[in-house]
Amino acid sequence: MRNMTEAERTRLRESLVGNLLLLLFGCGVLTFLVAVDRLDWFSIRPATGTSIAMARSTEKPAHSFQDRSTKLAQQPQPESALPR
């Protein structure tokens, strides 16, 4: 191996540090862009089925029983079901 002068060693060390910092910056930018695109990764979600059921029990149901019964009553009856 050839003998390196102190100036060559310093230049090589600075080059390696610069490349490493550039790589870390690129990884940071990539991480930021992925995180911005995937916001759902940072939401807190229930871990088990029981906790999911408990969390959803506080939500208003999409369709209640009364909504279904009024919709059924408002639907037109087929002709065969009409009394003669």
Secondary structure, DSSP 8 states (H G I E B T S, - for coil): -----HHHHHHHHHHHHHHHHHHHHHHHHHHHHHHHH-GGGGS----SHHHHHHHHTTS--SS-HHHHHHHHHHS---GGGS--
